[in-house]
Amino acid sequence: MSLKEEIFKLINLAAEDSGYDIYEASLFLKGDKTRIIVRIDRIKDNTPISHRDCEIYSQSLSRLLDEKDLLPGYFLEISSPGINRKVRDKGEFLRFRGCPVKIVYEYDGRQLTCKGLIGLVEDDCVEIELGSDKVKINYNSIINANLDY
């Protein structure tokens, strides 16, 4: 197993141990200046990530990294996905149904932007409520989608 694979394994193990989900993780190997950036989430009960949650996860991951002694030194950055997080898939559209969203998508060869509330979530598309109007957008045409608070 490569060093990167070992570290990502520990990132996931720390999440399991402390009860969080990994939203996103990045690793920049640079000797004793290695940066590990992790965004944690909590899908089970859908409560927001707090500073305390970041601290708990950071302590768990630091302990595992130090026990394995894989790196001469590292900087650890732990955060939540943020208030304007990306909405990446059908499951996340379902999770954030009713929330404001900004979607950039392709339609007839043009790039369009739509802002509204996440409405009906179907197998192949999501409905965005724009006041009294509604727009259906196929998932495969979405270029980018973010919550828009």
MIDOVEX-436408 format. One record per residue: residue in three letters; y, x, z of N, C-alpha, C in turn. Coordinates in Angstrom, 2 decimals, padded with zeros to 5 digits. Layout:
BEGIN
ALA	Y	X	Z	Y	X	Z	Y	X	Z
...
//
This chain:
BEGIN
MET	-001.17	000.84	000.00	000.00	000.00	000.00	001.25	000.90	000.00
SER	002.22	000.57	-000.86	003.45	001.37	-000.94	004.33	001.14	000.29
LEU	005.31	002.00	000.48	006.24	001.87	001.60	006.98	000.53	001.53
LYS	007.45	000.16	000.34	008.14	-001.12	000.17	007.24	-002.28	000.56
GLU	005.99	-002.25	000.10	005.05	-003.32	000.43	004.81	-003.40	001.93
GLU	004.70	-002.26	002.58	004.51	-002.22	004.05	005.70	-002.86	004.76
ILE	006.90	-002.51	004.31	008.10	-003.04	004.95	008.21	-004.55	004.73
PHE	007.95	-005.02	003.51	008.00	-006.46	003.25	006.93	-007.20	004.06
LYS	005.80	-006.57	004.26	004.76	-007.16	005.10	005.28	-007.33	006.53
LEU	005.98	-006.33	007.05	006.56	-006.41	008.39	007.68	-007.45	008.46
ILE	008.46	-007.56	007.40	009.52	-008.57	007.34	008.91	-009.97	007.50
ASN	007.82	-010.22	006.79	007.15	-011.52	006.88	006.45	-011.72	008.22
LEU	005.85	-010.66	008.74	005.17	-010.75	010.04	006.17	-011.06	011.15
ALA	007.34	-010.43	011.12	008.38	-010.71	012.12	008.83	-012.17	012.03
ALA	008.89	-012.71	010.82	009.27	-014.12	010.65	008.21	-015.03	011.26
GLU	006.95	-014.74	010.99	005.86	-015.54	011.58	005.90	-015.46	013.10
ASP	006.06	-014.25	013.62	006.08	-014.03	015.08	007.22	-014.76	015.76
SER	008.37	-014.84	015.10	009.54	-015.43	015.75	009.85	-016.86	015.28
GLY	009.03	-017.40	014.38	009.15	-018.81	013.99	010.18	-019.10	012.92
TYR	010.47	-018.14	012.06	011.44	-018.35	010.99	010.77	-018.23	009.63
ASP	011.49	-018.63	008.61	011.05	-018.47	007.23	011.98	-017.45	006.57
ILE	011.47	-016.73	005.61	012.29	-015.77	004.87	012.88	-016.49	003.66
TYR	014.19	-016.54	003.60	014.89	-017.12	002.46	015.02	-016.07	001.36
GLU	015.34	-014.84	001.79	015.56	-013.75	000.84	015.49	-012.43	001.59
ALA	014.95	-011.42	000.95	014.89	-010.09	001.57	015.11	-009.03	000.50
SER	015.90	-008.01	000.86	016.18	-006.89	-000.04	015.99	-005.59	000.73
LEU	015.58	-004.57	000.01	015.34	-003.27	000.61	015.93	-002.19	-000.28
PHE	016.75	-001.32	000.32	017.35	-000.21	-000.40	016.95	001.07	000.30
LEU	015.93	001.75	-000.24	015.40	002.96	000.38	016.31	004.15	000.08
LYS	016.89	004.73	001.15	017.78	005.89	001.00	017.61	006.80	002.21
GLY	016.39	007.24	002.47	016.13	008.14	003.61	016.53	007.51	004.92
ASP	017.33	008.23	005.73	017.73	007.68	007.03	018.89	006.68	006.91
LYS	019.30	006.38	005.68	020.33	005.38	005.43	019.75	004.14	004.75
THR	018.45	003.94	004.88	017.78	002.79	004.29	018.40	001.50	004.82
ARG	018.65	000.55	003.92	019.19	-000.76	004.30	018.14	-001.83	004.08
ILE	017.93	-002.65	005.10	017.03	-003.79	005.01	017.88	-005.03	005.25
ILE	017.95	-005.89	004.25	018.77	-007.10	004.34	017.84	-008.31	004.28
VAL	017.91	-009.16	005.31	017.03	-010.32	005.38	017.86	-011.56	005.70
ARG	017.64	-012.61	004.93	018.24	-013.91	005.22	017.11	-014.82	005.70
ILE	017.27	-015.31	006.93	016.22	-016.14	007.51	016.62	-017.61	007.43
ASP	015.61	-018.45	007.48	015.81	-019.90	007.39	014.83	-020.56	008.34
ARG	015.02	-021.84	008.54	014.10	-022.60	009.38	013.83	-023.91	008.64
ILE	012.68	-023.98	007.98	012.36	-025.14	007.16	011.71	-026.25	007.98
LYS	010.90	-025.88	008.97	010.12	-026.87	009.71	010.97	-027.97	010.35
ASP	011.99	-027.60	011.11	012.80	-028.63	011.76	014.20	-028.74	011.17
ASN	014.48	-027.92	010.15	015.72	-028.01	009.38	017.00	-027.80	010.20
THR	016.89	-027.16	011.37	018.11	-026.89	012.14	018.77	-025.62	011.60
PRO	020.09	-025.55	011.67	020.79	-024.37	011.15	020.43	-023.10	011.91
ILE	020.54	-021.98	011.23	020.31	-020.67	011.83	021.57	-020.26	012.60
SER	021.38	-019.83	013.83	022.50	-019.41	014.69	022.53	-017.88	014.80
HIS	023.59	-017.38	015.43	023.67	-015.94	015.70	022.50	-015.51	016.58
ARG	022.15	-016.36	017.53	021.03	-016.05	018.43	019.73	-015.94	017.64
ASP	019.52	-016.81	016.66	018.32	-016.74	015.81	018.27	-015.39	015.08
CYS	019.41	-014.96	014.56	019.47	-013.66	013.86	019.14	-012.53	014.81
GLU	019.62	-012.64	016.04	019.34	-011.62	017.06	017.85	-011.57	017.39
ILE	017.24	-012.74	017.58	015.81	-012.81	017.90	014.98	-012.19	016.78
TYR	015.29	-012.58	015.54	014.54	-012.04	014.40	014.76	-010.53	014.27
SER	016.00	-010.09	014.44	016.32	-008.67	014.34	015.53	-007.85	015.35
GLN	015.44	-008.35	016.57	014.68	-007.64	017.61	013.20	-007.58	017.26
SER	012.67	-008.68	016.73	011.26	-008.73	016.36	010.96	-007.74	015.22
LEU	011.80	-007.74	014.19	011.58	-006.84	013.06	011.80	-005.38	013.47
SER	012.82	-005.11	014.26	013.08	-003.74	014.72	011.89	-003.19	015.50
ARG	011.33	-004.03	016.37	010.17	-003.61	017.17	009.01	-003.22	016.25
LEU	008.73	-004.06	015.25	007.62	-003.77	014.33	007.89	-002.50	013.51
LEU	009.11	-002.36	013.02	009.46	-001.17	012.23	009.34	000.10	013.06
ASP	009.80	000.03	014.31	009.75	001.20	015.19	008.32	001.55	015.59
GLU	007.48	000.52	015.81	006.07	000.76	016.15	005.35	001.46	015.00
LYS	005.61	001.03	013.78	004.94	001.61	012.61	005.54	002.96	012.22
ASP	006.77	003.22	012.64	007.45	004.49	012.38	007.39	004.86	010.89
LEU	007.75	003.90	010.03	007.70	004.11	008.59	008.96	004.77	008.04
LEU	010.08	004.62	008.76	011.36	005.09	008.26	012.02	006.03	009.26
PRO	012.70	007.09	008.76	013.40	007.99	009.68	014.61	007.32	010.33
GLY	015.14	006.33	009.70	016.28	005.57	010.21	016.56	004.43	009.25
TYR	017.25	003.41	009.73	017.53	002.27	008.86	018.68	001.45	009.44
PHE	019.31	000.69	008.56	020.31	-000.30	008.94	019.71	-001.66	008.65
LEU	019.80	-002.55	009.61	019.22	-003.88	009.48	020.35	-004.90	009.43
GLU	020.35	-005.74	008.40	021.33	-006.82	008.27	020.57	-008.14	008.23
ILE	020.77	-008.97	009.24	020.08	-010.26	009.33	021.14	-011.35	009.30
SER	020.92	-012.38	008.47	021.87	-013.49	008.41	021.15	-014.76	007.97
SER	021.89	-015.85	007.99	021.40	-017.12	007.44	021.69	-017.11	005.94
PRO	021.15	-018.07	005.19	021.49	-018.15	003.77	022.96	-018.53	003.53
GLY	023.63	-019.04	004.55	025.04	-019.39	004.43	025.25	-020.85	004.07
ILE	026.46	-021.31	004.30	026.77	-022.73	004.10	026.73	-023.13	002.62
ASN	027.08	-022.21	001.73	027.04	-022.51	000.29	025.84	-021.85	-000.38
ARG	024.73	-021.92	000.30	023.47	-021.32	-000.15	023.03	-021.84	-001.51
LYS	022.23	-021.04	-002.18	021.63	-021.48	-003.44	020.60	-022.57	-003.16
VAL	020.51	-023.51	-004.07	019.45	-024.52	-004.06	018.54	-024.11	-005.20
ARG	017.33	-023.63	-004.86	016.52	-022.90	-005.82	015.41	-023.69	-006.49
ASP	014.97	-024.79	-005.89	013.83	-025.49	-006.46	013.81	-026.95	-006.00
LYS	012.84	-027.69	-006.51	012.72	-029.12	-006.19	012.64	-029.35	-004.68
GLY	011.87	-028.52	-003.99	011.73	-028.67	-002.54	013.06	-028.55	-001.82
GLU	013.91	-027.63	-002.26	015.22	-027.48	-001.64	016.15	-028.63	-002.02
PHE	016.04	-029.16	-003.24	016.83	-030.34	-003.59	016.43	-031.52	-002.69
LEU	015.13	-031.67	-002.44	014.66	-032.72	-001.53	015.21	-032.51	-000.12
ARG	015.13	-031.29	000.35	015.59	-030.95	001.70	017.07	-031.26	001.89
PHE	017.87	-031.02	000.85	019.32	-031.20	000.97	019.83	-032.45	000.27
ARG	018.95	-033.42	000.09	019.34	-034.69	-000.52	020.52	-035.29	000.25
GLY	021.52	-035.75	-000.49	022.71	-036.32	000.13	023.81	-035.31	000.40
CYS	023.52	-034.03	000.20	024.51	-032.97	000.44	025.30	-032.69	-000.84
PRO	026.53	-032.18	-000.68	027.32	-031.82	-001.86	026.75	-030.57	-002.54
VAL	026.75	-030.59	-003.86	026.18	-029.49	-004.63	027.05	-029.21	-005.85
LYS	027.04	-027.96	-006.27	027.68	-027.57	-007.53	026.57	-026.98	-008.39
ILE	026.39	-027.55	-009.57	025.32	-027.10	-010.47	025.94	-026.65	-011.80
VAL	025.55	-025.47	-012.23	025.89	-024.97	-013.56	024.61	-025.11	-014.37
TYR	024.70	-025.80	-015.51	023.51	-026.06	-016.31	023.85	-026.01	-017.80
GLU	022.78	-025.95	-018.59	022.96	-025.91	-020.04	022.62	-027.27	-020.63
TYR	023.49	-027.73	-021.52	023.26	-029.00	-022.21	023.76	-028.86	-023.64
ASP	022.90	-029.10	-024.60	023.24	-028.99	-026.03	023.89	-027.65	-026.37
GLY	023.35	-026.57	-025.81	023.85	-025.24	-026.11	025.15	-024.88	-025.40
ARG	025.65	-025.78	-024.55	026.89	-025.50	-023.82	026.58	-025.36	-022.34
GLN	027.39	-024.58	-021.67	027.25	-024.43	-020.22	028.22	-025.40	-019.54
LEU	027.68	-026.27	-018.70	028.48	-027.28	-018.01	028.38	-027.11	-016.50
THR	029.38	-027.63	-015.80	029.38	-027.61	-014.34	029.48	-029.03	-013.83
CYS	028.71	-029.32	-012.81	028.69	-030.66	-012.22	028.79	-030.52	-010.71
LYS	029.70	-031.29	-010.10	029.83	-031.30	-008.64	029.63	-032.73	-008.16
GLY	028.77	-032.89	-007.17	028.51	-034.22	-006.62	027.52	-034.12	-005.48
LEU	026.94	-035.26	-005.13	025.94	-035.30	-004.06	024.55	-035.32	-004.66
ILE	023.63	-034.63	-004.03	022.24	-034.64	-004.49	021.67	-036.02	-004.22
GLY	021.23	-036.67	-005.28	020.67	-038.01	-005.18	019.16	-037.99	-005.31
LEU	018.67	-038.81	-006.20	017.23	-038.93	-006.43	016.67	-037.61	-006.94
VAL	015.56	-037.18	-006.35	014.90	-035.94	-006.76	013.56	-036.33	-007.38
GLU	013.42	-036.06	-008.67	012.21	-036.43	-009.40	011.41	-035.18	-009.75
ASP	010.25	-035.38	-010.37	009.38	-034.25	-010.72	010.04	-033.27	-011.68
ASP	010.79	-033.79	-012.66	011.35	-032.91	-013.69	012.87	-032.80	-013.66
CYS	013.53	-033.60	-012.82	014.99	-033.56	-012.79	015.55	-033.99	-011.44
VAL	016.83	-033.72	-011.27	017.55	-034.14	-010.06	018.73	-034.98	-010.52
GLU	019.01	-036.02	-009.75	020.14	-036.89	-010.05	021.31	-036.49	-009.16
ILE	022.46	-036.32	-009.77	023.67	-035.97	-009.03	024.60	-037.18	-009.05
GLU	025.03	-037.59	-007.86	025.92	-038.75	-007.72	027.36	-038.28	-007.78
LEU	028.08	-038.81	-008.75	029.50	-038.47	-008.96	030.32	-039.73	-008.72
GLY	030.52	-040.09	-007.47	031.19	-041.35	-007.17	030.30	-042.50	-007.61
SER	030.78	-043.33	-008.55	029.97	-044.46	-009.03	029.07	-044.06	-010.20
ASP	029.27	-042.87	-010.75	028.43	-042.39	-011.86	027.31	-041.50	-011.34
LYS	026.28	-041.37	-012.17	025.15	-040.50	-011.84	024.78	-039.69	-013.08
VAL	024.39	-038.43	-012.85	023.97	-037.56	-013.94	022.60	-037.01	-013.59
LYS	021.67	-037.08	-014.54	020.34	-036.48	-014.33	020.32	-035.13	-015.03
ILE	019.86	-034.12	-014.29	019.81	-032.75	-014.82	018.39	-032.23	-014.69
ASN	017.80	-031.81	-015.82	016.46	-031.24	-015.80	016.49	-029.90	-015.07
TYR	015.47	-029.65	-014.25	015.40	-028.38	-013.51	015.44	-027.18	-014.45
ASN	014.75	-027.28	-015.59	014.67	-026.12	-016.49	015.99	-025.83	-017.21
SER	016.98	-026.72	-017.09	018.28	-026.44	-017.70	019.29	-025.90	-016.68
ILE	018.89	-025.86	-015.40	019.80	-025.39	-014.35	019.91	-023.87	-014.39
ILE	021.13	-023.39	-014.49	021.41	-021.95	-014.47	021.63	-021.50	-013.04
ASN	022.39	-022.30	-012.28	022.70	-021.97	-010.90	023.04	-023.25	-010.14
ALA	022.59	-023.34	-008.90	022.93	-024.49	-008.05	023.18	-023.99	-006.64
ASN	024.29	-024.44	-006.07	024.66	-024.06	-004.70	025.14	-025.29	-003.95
LEU	024.86	-025.33	-002.64	025.51	-026.33	-001.81	027.00	-026.07	-001.91
ASP	027.80	-027.12	-001.80	029.24	-026.99	-002.06	030.05	-027.65	-000.95
TYR	030.04	-027.03	000.22	030.80	-027.57	001.36	032.21	-027.05	001.36
//
